[in-house]
Amino acid sequence: MRRPGAEGRDRRRLIAGILLAAGLSSRFGRQKLLEPWGDEPLLTRAARRFIDAGLMPVIAVVSGDPRLAQALAGLPLSVETNPQPQRGINSSIGIGVGALPRATPAALIGVADQPYLTAGAIGQLITAFVPGKIVVPRYGDHRGNPVIFDRRFFSELMRLIEADRGGQVVVTAHPEAVIDVELPASMGKDIDRPDDWPQV
């Protein structure tokens, strides 16, 4: 049985997924990725969206907190540990890209605290991908995550030094390669503070 995001992809090589989940949740006050969203931790939900979209392989980059790896146990993905998550998101990007199989044609890099993003939306990004390009979601008037990078940008991603902007540095450096995909603005919302959590 084919996964939801895999339809129509026989003409393409599979796109990998890198789920960035090593953040320390300093603004949240505790590890937000372990907080329940519905009936599962926020991290587990994010990983399932990557898997359900048909990304393969999926690599999750987590901190050394063993609870994060436990939240991903049993899912068809690999877990890489960032031993120095305080160095920022770019250190996790480097670890994730470095763990990709050598022949990986492209990778979608996303964050684990974007709970409104659906597997279907990720599928739209996958469908828009063209070899040699970068696919970026646009949420209203701004770009966001996740972003698909062709393999020709992998070396740049591994050399990133601006800790706060992540892969957007590479996006900005190559405007001629960017394909924008419009997605609902709500899907771009991430969770940074307890006030961002839906009150139920």
N, C-alpha and C positions, 0 to 999 in steps of 0.2 A: 504494500500500500504506500502510495507516495505522500509525502508531507505537504501541507497546504501551500507552502511557498515554492514548491518545486515544479508546478505545472509550466509547461512551455519552456523549460530550461534545457532541453536536450541539445540545443544548438549552442549552449554556453557551457563553459567549465564552471564548476561550482565556486561560489563566493564564500570565503571564510567569514567568521564572526569573532570579533574581539570585544569582550564585555569587560569594561573597566569598573572594578569593584573594590579598589584598595583604599578608597578615601577614609579618612579618620572621623568624619561626621562631626567636626569640631563645632560647627554652627548649630547642629541639632542637639548636642549635649549628650548623646549616646549613639551607639551604632544603629543608624537608621535603617540600614539594609537588612537588619534582622527583625525589624518591626513588622507585624502582620499587616498585609494588604489583602483584604478578603480572607481567604483561608490558608494563605501561605506567606512566608517572608517576602519582603519587597525584592530581595535578591533572587529568590527562586522564581518569582513572577517574571522578572526581566530575562532570566536565562531561558525560561520556557518560550518567551516571545521570539528569541533568536532561533531557537531550535524549530519552533513551529513554522517559522518563515522559510525554512529550508536551507539556512546557512550551514556550511559544512567545510571544515570542522569548526566547532565553537570552542574558543579559548577564553576562560574567565581568569582575570588577573585580580587576585585578592591580597589583602594584608596577611600578616602572620596570625591573626585572630582565628583560632581553629573552628570557631562557630560558623565562619563564612564558608569554609570548605564543607562543613557538615550540612549546611543548607543546600548545597549543590550535589550532595551524595546521591547516586543512583541516576543522575541525568547523563545523557550521552554527550559529554563535553570533557575537556581537560582543564585542570586547574593549575595555574602558575602563581607562585607567591612573589610579591614585591617585598623584599626585606627592608626597604627604606621608603615607605609610602609618604613620609613627610617631605620627600623631595618633589612631590607634586605629580600631577596626572601624566606628564611627559615620561616620567620614569616607568609608569605602567604601560604606556603606549610602546615604549622601546622593548619591554619584556614581552608583550603580546606579539608584536611584529616579529621579534626574534624567535618566537616559538612556532611560527607558521611553517608548514611544510615547504620545502624549497620551491616546488613548482606552483605554489598558490598564485593564481592569476590576479586576484583582487581580494580586499578584505573590507568588511563593514566594521567600523569602530564606533562603539556606543557606550553610554553610561548606564549604570544600573538603577539610577534614581529618577527615571522618567516613566512613571507607572501608567500613564495614559496612552503611551505608544503601543500600537497593536501589531500583531504579526502581519496583518494585511497591509498596513502602512509600510512596514519593512519590505514587504513583497513589491510594493510600488517602486521603491528605490532600486530594488534588484532588477526589476523589469526595465528601468530607465538606464541601467548601466551599459556603457559602450567601452570596449577595450581602449585603454590609454587615457580614460577620463576620470573625473571625480564627480560623484553624485552627492548632492547636498540637499537636505530638506529645507524648505522655507516655510516658516510658521508666521503667517501674516507679513509683517514688515522686517523680519529678521531671519537669518539662517541659524541652524542649530545642529543637534545630533539626532541620529547617528549619520556618519558619512562613509561612503564607499570610496576607497582609494585603489586605483589600478596599481599593480606591483611596481611600476616605474617610480612611484613615489615612496616606496618602502624605505629606501635609504635616507630620504629626507626626514621621514617620520622618526627614524631611530636617532637622528642627530638633533632633534628639537631641544632647545634650551629654555624657551620661555614657558615657565611652569604653568601659568594660569590659562593660556589660550589653547593648548593642546594642538590638535590637528588643524584648527582654523588658520594657523600660521601658514601651513602648506596650501590650504585653499586660497588664501589671500595672495600667495605668491604665484599662483597659476590660474588667473581669471579665464584664460582662453580654454582651459580644460574642464571648467565647471559646468555641470548640468544641474539646474535647479528643479526641484520637484515640490510642488505646492502640497502641503498637508494641513489639516485643521490646526488652528493655533493652539487648541487645548492639548494636543499631543506633544507640544514642545515644552510643556510645563514640567519642571523638575521639583524635587522635594529637598529643601535646604534646612528648613526650621520646623519645629513642631506645629507652628501656625499654618504651614502649608498642607498639613495632613487634613483630609476631609473629616469633619466632625460628624460622628454618627451616634 
